[in-house]
């Protein structure tokens, strides 16, 4: 099978993921990278086409890729191969799924760091002044922590997504799924200050629907958000390891510490599976056992 044939098979699968699964652009990029790695290897040392892939071929491919990949990347690669193989079988482009015998490596739980409430307050106090960059930085930090947003969700926000009367925010999450999250008073005030006194001076000549803008009037990028956070974290004495996800994780952890229900936190974060929420919020067996003991009628029964 030629390079063009490989590209056609990969394009069909990626179109399927985008159109029918609703995967986000970043997820599609990861799938594309993994499959192009497979196609490049196959053209050099593997079978002539995707339909001819066998278990042994995939094991040789994974062995050849092992030197460049850690356990998490290897697990993601195996997941990609499984999805691609199932697609080929479902479309009648292959007669069997060669990934059935593949075993993904155990990756364990890698938990991001969490800030204490005083640390968050120090960070949020860094942006000072009424100049547009400071107003924007304050809005960025307050919305990240106050609403538990992913950085991609923050950058995708439009002005119309913020309902100041209802104190809520419409968020477009992974897979184009939307959710409504409440906005606290500090975040609402920071966003209002930015909209009134910062954004009009940055919007430039071309009107933009984006809530957060760069200096040229375009939509603020994820890289810019990371730079803002890094600069503010250093100024707050928190070091360089603080990321947008640190604030999202802190948001969820502080909610649980304050007594929020785990299912409610799941909805606020936009997680499809509650096990993901447990990982992100440091939920361990003691939390679950305490929830059981306080809620289940037989948990407090007298032992015989």
ZAGULO-390100 format. One record per residue (C-alpha): residue number from 1; residue in three letters; y, x, z. Coordinates in Angstrom, 1 decimal, decimal comma. Layout:
BEGIN
+-----+-----+--------+--------+--------+
!   k !   r !     yy !     xx !     zz !
+-----+-----+--------+--------+--------+
! NUM ! ala !      Y !      X !      Z !
...
+-----+-----+--------+--------+--------+
//
This chain:
BEGIN
+-----+-----+--------+--------+--------+
!   k !   r !     yy !     xx !     zz !
+-----+-----+--------+--------+--------+
!   1 ! unk !    0,0 !    0,0 !    0,0 !
!   2 ! unk !    3,4 !    1,4 !   -1,0 !
!   3 ! unk !    6,4 !    1,9 !    1,2 !
!   4 ! unk !    7,9 !   -1,2 !   -0,3 !
!   5 ! unk !    4,8 !   -3,2 !    0,6 !
!   6 ! unk !    5,0 !   -2,1 !    4,2 !
!   7 ! unk !    8,7 !   -3,0 !    4,3 !
!   8 ! unk !    7,9 !   -6,4 !    3,0 !
!   9 ! unk !    5,3 !   -7,0 !    5,6 !
!  10 ! unk !    7,6 !   -5,8 !    8,4 !
!  11 ! unk !   10,5 !   -7,9 !    7,1 !
!  12 ! unk !    8,4 !  -11,0 !    7,0 !
!  13 ! unk !    7,4 !  -10,5 !   10,7 !
!  14 ! unk !   10,9 !   -9,8 !   11,8 !
!  15 ! unk !   12,2 !  -12,8 !   10,0 !
!  16 ! unk !    9,6 !  -14,9 !   11,8 !
!  17 ! unk !   10,7 !  -13,5 !   15,1 !
!  18 ! unk !   14,4 !  -14,2 !   14,4 !
!  19 ! unk !   13,9 !  -17,7 !   12,9 !
!  20 ! unk !   11,0 !  -19,1 !   14,9 !
!  21 ! unk !   11,1 !  -17,2 !   18,2 !
!  22 ! unk !   14,9 !  -16,9 !   18,4 !
!  23 ! unk !   14,8 !  -13,2 !   19,5 !
!  24 ! unk !   18,0 !  -11,5 !   20,3 !
!  25 ! unk !   19,4 !   -8,7 !   18,0 !
!  26 ! unk !   18,5 !   -6,0 !   20,5 !
!  27 ! unk !   14,9 !   -7,2 !   20,8 !
!  28 ! unk !   14,6 !   -7,4 !   17,0 !
!  29 ! unk !   15,9 !   -3,8 !   16,8 !
!  30 ! unk !   13,2 !   -2,6 !   19,2 !
!  31 ! unk !   10,5 !   -4,4 !   17,2 !
!  32 ! unk !   11,8 !   -2,9 !   14,0 !
!  33 ! unk !   11,8 !    0,6 !   15,5 !
!  34 ! unk !    8,2 !    0,4 !   16,7 !
!  35 ! unk !    6,9 !   -1,1 !   13,4 !
!  36 ! unk !    8,7 !    1,5 !   11,3 !
!  37 ! unk !    7,1 !    4,2 !   13,4 !
!  38 ! unk !    3,7 !    2,6 !   12,6 !
!  39 ! unk !    4,4 !    2,3 !    8,9 !
!  40 ! unk !    5,5 !    6,0 !    8,7 !
!  41 ! unk !    2,4 !    7,1 !   10,4 !
!  42 ! unk !    0,1 !    4,9 !    8,3 !
!  43 ! unk !    1,6 !    6,2 !    5,1 !
!  44 ! unk !    0,7 !    9,8 !    6,2 !
!  45 ! unk !   -2,6 !    9,4 !    8,0 !
!  46 ! unk !   -3,6 !    5,8 !    8,3 !
!  47 ! unk !   -5,0 !    2,9 !    6,3 !
!  48 ! unk !   -3,4 !    1,7 !    3,0 !
!  49 ! unk !   -1,8 !   -1,4 !    4,5 !
!  50 ! unk !   -1,4 !   -3,6 !    7,6 !
!  51 ! unk !   -4,4 !   -5,8 !    6,6 !
!  52 ! unk !   -6,7 !   -2,7 !    6,8 !
!  53 ! unk !   -5,7 !   -1,7 !   10,3 !
!  54 ! unk !   -8,6 !   -1,2 !   12,7 !
!  55 ! unk !   -9,0 !   -0,5 !   16,4 !
!  56 ! unk !   -9,6 !    3,1 !   15,8 !
!  57 ! unk !   -6,6 !    3,4 !   13,6 !
!  58 ! unk !   -4,3 !    2,0 !   16,2 !
!  59 ! unk !   -5,8 !    4,3 !   18,9 !
!  60 ! unk !   -5,1 !    7,3 !   16,7 !
!  61 ! unk !   -1,6 !    6,1 !   16,1 !
!  62 ! unk !   -1,0 !    5,6 !   19,8 !
!  63 ! unk !   -2,4 !    9,0 !   20,6 !
!  64 ! unk !   -0,1 !   10,6 !   18,0 !
!  65 ! unk !    2,8 !    8,7 !   19,6 !
!  66 ! unk !    1,9 !    9,5 !   23,2 !
!  67 ! unk !    3,9 !   12,8 !   23,3 !
!  68 ! unk !    7,2 !   11,0 !   22,5 !
!  69 ! unk !    6,7 !    7,9 !   24,7 !
!  70 ! unk !    6,6 !    7,2 !   28,4 !
!  71 ! unk !    4,4 !    4,5 !   29,9 !
!  72 ! unk !    7,0 !    1,7 !   29,5 !
!  73 ! unk !    7,7 !    2,6 !   25,9 !
!  74 ! unk !    4,0 !    2,8 !   25,1 !
!  75 ! unk !    3,4 !   -0,6 !   26,7 !
!  76 ! unk !    6,2 !   -2,1 !   24,6 !
!  77 ! unk !    4,7 !   -0,5 !   21,5 !
!  78 ! unk !    1,3 !   -2,1 !   22,2 !
!  79 ! unk !    3,0 !   -5,4 !   22,7 !
!  80 ! unk !    4,7 !   -5,0 !   19,3 !
!  81 ! unk !    1,4 !   -4,2 !   17,7 !
!  82 ! unk !   -0,2 !   -7,2 !   19,2 !
!  83 ! unk !    2,5 !   -9,5 !   18,0 !
!  84 ! unk !    2,5 !   -8,1 !   14,5 !
!  85 ! unk !   -1,3 !   -8,3 !   14,2 !
!  86 ! unk !   -1,4 !  -11,9 !   15,4 !
!  87 ! unk !    1,2 !  -12,8 !   12,8 !
!  88 ! unk !   -0,8 !  -11,2 !   10,0 !
!  89 ! unk !   -3,9 !  -13,2 !   11,1 !
!  90 ! unk !   -2,0 !  -16,4 !   11,4 !
!  91 ! unk !   -0,4 !  -16,0 !    8,0 !
!  92 ! unk !   -3,8 !  -15,2 !    6,4 !
!  93 ! unk !   -2,7 !  -11,6 !    5,6 !
!  94 ! unk !   -5,5 !  -10,1 !    7,8 !
!  95 ! unk !   -9,0 !  -11,3 !    8,7 !
!  96 ! unk !   -9,1 !   -9,9 !   12,3 !
!  97 ! unk !   -6,9 !   -8,7 !   15,1 !
!  98 ! unk !   -7,5 !   -5,0 !   15,8 !
!  99 ! unk !   -5,4 !   -5,1 !   19,0 !
! 100 ! unk !   -7,8 !   -7,1 !   21,0 !
! 101 ! unk !   -9,4 !   -4,0 !   22,6 !
! 102 ! unk !   -6,1 !   -2,2 !   23,3 !
! 103 ! unk !   -5,2 !   -1,8 !   26,9 !
! 104 ! unk !   -1,6 !   -1,3 !   27,9 !
! 105 ! unk !   -0,8 !    1,3 !   30,6 !
! 106 ! unk !    0,2 !    0,2 !   34,0 !
! 107 ! unk !    3,9 !    0,7 !   34,4 !
! 108 ! unk !    4,5 !   -0,4 !   37,9 !
! 109 ! unk !    7,7 !   -2,0 !   39,2 !
! 110 ! unk !   10,9 !   -0,1 !   38,4 !
! 111 ! unk !   13,6 !   -1,7 !   40,5 !
! 112 ! unk !   17,2 !   -1,1 !   39,8 !
! 113 ! unk !   19,5 !   -0,1 !   42,6 !
! 114 ! unk !   21,5 !   -2,6 !   44,5 !
! 115 ! unk !   25,0 !   -2,3 !   46,1 !
! 116 ! unk !   25,8 !   -3,5 !   49,5 !
! 117 ! unk !   28,6 !   -6,1 !   49,9 !
! 118 ! unk !   31,1 !   -3,5 !   51,1 !
! 119 ! unk !   30,3 !   -1,3 !   48,1 !
! 120 ! unk !   30,8 !   -4,2 !   45,7 !
! 121 ! unk !   34,2 !   -5,0 !   47,3 !
! 122 ! unk !   35,3 !   -1,3 !   47,0 !
! 123 ! unk !   34,3 !   -1,4 !   43,3 !
! 124 ! unk !   36,1 !   -4,7 !   42,6 !
! 125 ! unk !   39,2 !   -3,4 !   44,3 !
! 126 ! unk !   39,6 !   -0,4 !   41,9 !
! 127 ! unk !   41,5 !   -2,1 !   39,0 !
! 128 ! unk !   45,1 !   -2,4 !   40,2 !
! 129 ! unk !   48,3 !   -3,5 !   38,4 !
! 130 ! unk !   49,4 !   -6,1 !   35,9 !
! 131 ! unk !   48,9 !   -4,1 !   32,7 !
! 132 ! unk !   46,4 !   -5,5 !   30,2 !
! 133 ! unk !   43,7 !   -2,8 !   30,7 !
! 134 ! unk !   43,7 !   -3,3 !   34,5 !
! 135 ! unk !   43,6 !   -7,1 !   34,1 !
! 136 ! unk !   40,7 !   -6,8 !   31,7 !
! 137 ! unk !   38,8 !   -4,4 !   34,0 !
! 138 ! unk !   39,2 !   -6,8 !   36,9 !
! 139 ! unk !   37,9 !   -9,7 !   34,8 !
! 140 ! unk !   35,0 !   -7,6 !   33,5 !
! 141 ! unk !   33,9 !   -6,6 !   37,0 !
! 142 ! unk !   34,4 !  -10,0 !   38,6 !
! 143 ! unk !   32,5 !  -11,8 !   35,9 !
! 144 ! unk !   29,6 !   -9,3 !   35,9 !
! 145 ! unk !   29,1 !   -9,6 !   39,7 !
! 146 ! unk !   30,4 !  -13,1 !   40,2 !
! 147 ! unk !   28,2 !  -14,7 !   37,5 !
! 148 ! unk !   25,3 !  -12,2 !   37,4 !
! 149 ! unk !   25,7 !  -11,6 !   33,6 !
! 150 ! unk !   23,8 !   -9,2 !   31,4 !
! 151 ! unk !   26,3 !   -6,9 !   29,6 !
! 152 ! unk !   25,3 !   -8,5 !   26,3 !
! 153 ! unk !   26,1 !  -11,9 !   27,7 !
! 154 ! unk !   29,5 !  -10,8 !   28,9 !
! 155 ! unk !   30,5 !   -9,3 !   25,6 !
! 156 ! unk !   29,4 !  -12,5 !   23,7 !
! 157 ! unk !   31,6 !  -14,7 !   25,8 !
! 158 ! unk !   34,3 !  -16,7 !   23,9 !
! 159 ! unk !   37,5 !  -18,1 !   25,4 !
! 160 ! unk !   36,0 !  -21,6 !   25,0 !
! 161 ! unk !   33,0 !  -20,7 !   27,2 !
! 162 ! unk !   35,1 !  -20,7 !   30,3 !
! 163 ! unk !   35,8 !  -24,1 !   31,8 !
! 164 ! unk !   38,5 !  -23,4 !   34,4 !
! 165 ! unk !   38,7 !  -27,1 !   35,5 !
! 166 ! unk !   35,0 !  -27,2 !   36,2 !
! 167 ! unk !   34,8 !  -23,6 !   37,4 !
! 168 ! unk !   31,8 !  -22,9 !   35,1 !
! 169 ! unk !   30,8 !  -20,6 !   32,3 !
! 170 ! unk !   28,6 !  -21,2 !   29,3 !
! 171 ! unk !   26,4 !  -18,2 !   28,8 !
! 172 ! unk !   24,3 !  -17,3 !   25,7 !
! 173 ! unk !   21,3 !  -15,4 !   27,0 !
! 174 ! unk !   18,2 !  -13,9 !   25,5 !
! 175 ! unk !   16,7 !  -15,8 !   22,6 !
! 176 ! unk !   20,0 !  -17,7 !   22,1 !
! 177 ! unk !   19,2 !  -19,8 !   25,2 !
! 178 ! unk !   22,3 !  -21,2 !   26,8 !
! 179 ! unk !   22,9 !  -21,9 !   30,5 !
! 180 ! unk !   25,8 !  -23,0 !   32,6 !
! 181 ! unk !   26,7 !  -20,8 !   35,6 !
! 182 ! unk !   29,3 !  -21,5 !   38,3 !
! 183 ! unk !   32,3 !  -19,2 !   38,6 !
! 184 ! unk !   33,6 !  -18,2 !   42,0 !
! 185 ! unk !   37,3 !  -18,3 !   42,9 !
! 186 ! unk !   37,9 !  -14,5 !   42,5 !
! 187 ! unk !   36,2 !  -14,3 !   39,1 !
! 188 ! unk !   38,0 !  -17,4 !   38,0 !
! 189 ! unk !   41,4 !  -16,0 !   39,1 !
! 190 ! unk !   40,7 !  -12,7 !   37,4 !
! 191 ! unk !   39,8 !  -14,4 !   34,2 !
! 192 ! unk !   42,8 !  -16,6 !   34,3 !
! 193 ! unk !   45,1 !  -13,6 !   34,9 !
! 194 ! unk !   43,6 !  -11,8 !   32,0 !
! 195 ! unk !   44,0 !  -14,9 !   29,7 !
! 196 ! unk !   47,6 !  -15,5 !   30,7 !
! 197 ! unk !   49,0 !  -12,0 !   31,0 !
! 198 ! unk !   46,6 !   -9,5 !   29,4 !
! 199 ! unk !   44,7 !  -11,0 !   26,4 !
! 200 ! unk !   47,9 !  -12,2 !   24,6 !
! 201 ! unk !   49,1 !   -8,6 !   24,5 !
! 202 ! unk !   45,8 !   -7,2 !   23,2 !
! 203 ! unk !   44,8 !   -9,9 !   20,7 !
! 204 ! unk !   46,7 !   -8,3 !   17,8 !
! 205 ! unk !   47,5 !  -10,0 !   14,5 !
! 206 ! unk !   44,0 !  -11,4 !   13,8 !
! 207 ! unk !   43,1 !  -14,3 !   16,0 !
! 208 ! unk !   39,8 !  -13,8 !   17,9 !
! 209 ! unk !   37,6 !  -16,2 !   19,8 !
! 210 ! unk !   36,3 !  -13,4 !   22,1 !
! 211 ! unk !   37,2 !  -13,7 !   25,7 !
! 212 ! unk !   37,3 !  -10,0 !   26,3 !
! 213 ! unk !   39,0 !   -7,7 !   23,8 !
! 214 ! unk !   39,3 !   -4,0 !   23,1 !
! 215 ! unk !   42,7 !   -2,3 !   22,5 !
! 216 ! unk !   42,5 !   -3,1 !   18,7 !
! 217 ! unk !   42,1 !   -6,9 !   19,4 !
! 218 ! unk !   38,3 !   -6,9 !   18,6 !
! 219 ! unk !   35,5 !   -8,1 !   20,8 !
! 220 ! unk !   34,8 !   -5,7 !   23,7 !
! 221 ! unk !   31,6 !   -3,7 !   23,1 !
! 222 ! unk !   28,8 !   -3,0 !   25,5 !
! 223 ! unk !   29,6 !    0,7 !   25,4 !
! 224 ! unk !   33,2 !   -0,1 !   26,5 !
! 225 ! unk !   31,9 !   -2,1 !   29,4 !
! 226 ! unk !   29,7 !    0,7 !   30,5 !
! 227 ! unk !   32,6 !    3,1 !   30,3 !
! 228 ! unk !   34,8 !    0,8 !   32,4 !
! 229 ! unk !   32,1 !    0,4 !   35,0 !
! 230 ! unk !   31,5 !    4,1 !   35,1 !
! 231 ! unk !   35,1 !    4,9 !   35,6 !
! 232 ! unk !   35,6 !    2,3 !   38,3 !
! 233 ! unk !   32,4 !    3,4 !   40,1 !
! 234 ! unk !   33,6 !    7,0 !   40,3 !
! 235 ! unk !   37,0 !    5,8 !   41,6 !
! 236 ! unk !   35,2 !    3,8 !   44,2 !
! 237 ! unk !   33,1 !    6,8 !   45,3 !
! 238 ! unk !   29,9 !    5,2 !   44,1 !
! 239 ! unk !   28,8 !    7,9 !   41,7 !
! 240 ! unk !   27,8 !    7,7 !   38,1 !
! 241 ! unk !   24,5 !    5,8 !   38,4 !
! 242 ! unk !   26,1 !    2,3 !   38,6 !
! 243 ! unk !   25,3 !    0,2 !   35,5 !
! 244 ! unk !   26,2 !   -3,4 !   34,5 !
! 245 ! unk !   22,6 !   -4,3 !   35,5 !
! 246 ! unk !   23,3 !   -2,9 !   39,0 !
! 247 ! unk !   25,9 !   -5,7 !   39,5 !
! 248 ! unk !   23,5 !   -8,3 !   38,1 !
! 249 ! unk !   20,8 !   -7,2 !   40,5 !
! 250 ! unk !   23,3 !   -7,1 !   43,4 !
! 251 ! unk !   24,4 !  -10,7 !   42,5 !
! 252 ! unk !   20,8 !  -11,9 !   42,7 !
! 253 ! unk !   19,9 !  -10,0 !   45,8 !
! 254 ! unk !   23,0 !  -11,1 !   47,7 !
! 255 ! unk !   22,3 !  -14,7 !   46,8 !
! 256 ! unk !   18,8 !  -14,5 !   48,2 !
! 257 ! unk !   20,0 !  -12,7 !   51,3 !
! 258 ! unk !   22,5 !  -15,6 !   51,8 !
! 259 ! unk !   19,7 !  -18,1 !   51,7 !
! 260 ! unk !   19,6 !  -19,2 !   48,0 !
! 261 ! unk !   16,4 !  -20,7 !   46,7 !
! 262 ! unk !   14,4 !  -18,4 !   44,5 !
! 263 ! unk !   14,1 !  -21,1 !   41,8 !
! 264 ! unk !   17,9 !  -21,6 !   41,8 !
! 265 ! unk !   18,4 !  -17,8 !   41,4 !
! 266 ! unk !   15,9 !  -17,9 !   38,5 !
! 267 ! unk !   18,0 !  -20,5 !   36,7 !
! 268 ! unk !   21,3 !  -18,7 !   37,4 !
! 269 ! unk !   19,9 !  -15,5 !   35,9 !
! 270 ! unk !   18,4 !  -17,2 !   32,9 !
! 271 ! unk !   14,8 !  -15,9 !   33,6 !
! 272 ! unk !   12,0 !  -17,8 !   31,8 !
! 273 ! unk !    9,4 !  -16,5 !   34,3 !
! 274 ! unk !   10,0 !  -16,5 !   38,1 !
! 275 ! unk !    8,0 !  -13,3 !   38,4 !
! 276 ! unk !   10,9 !  -11,6 !   36,6 !
! 277 ! unk !   13,3 !  -12,9 !   39,2 !
! 278 ! unk !   11,0 !  -11,6 !   42,0 !
! 279 ! unk !   11,1 !   -8,1 !   40,5 !
! 280 ! unk !   14,9 !   -8,1 !   40,0 !
! 281 ! unk !   15,6 !   -9,4 !   43,5 !
! 282 ! unk !   13,4 !   -7,1 !   45,6 !
! 283 ! unk !   11,3 !  -10,2 !   46,5 !
! 284 ! unk !    8,2 !   -9,0 !   48,3 !
! 285 ! unk !    5,3 !  -10,6 !   50,1 !
! 286 ! unk !    7,2 !  -10,9 !   53,4 !
! 287 ! unk !    9,8 !  -13,1 !   51,7 !
! 288 ! unk !    7,1 !  -15,3 !   50,1 !
! 289 ! unk !    5,1 !  -15,5 !   53,3 !
! 290 ! unk !    8,2 !  -16,6 !   55,3 !
! 291 ! unk !    9,0 !  -19,2 !   52,6 !
! 292 ! unk !    5,5 !  -20,5 !   53,0 !
! 293 ! unk !    5,6 !  -20,6 !   56,8 !
! 294 ! unk !    8,9 !  -22,4 !   56,8 !
! 295 ! unk !    8,0 !  -25,0 !   54,2 !
! 296 ! unk !    4,3 !  -25,8 !   54,2 !
! 297 ! unk !    3,1 !  -28,4 !   56,7 !
! 298 ! unk !   -0,2 !  -26,6 !   57,4 !
! 299 ! unk !    1,4 !  -23,2 !   57,8 !
! 300 ! unk !    2,4 !  -23,9 !   61,4 !
! 301 ! unk !   -0,8 !  -25,6 !   62,5 !
! 302 ! unk !   -2,5 !  -24,5 !   65,6 !
! 303 ! unk !   -5,5 !  -22,2 !   65,2 !
! 304 ! unk !   -8,8 !  -23,3 !   66,6 !
+-----+-----+--------+--------+--------+
//
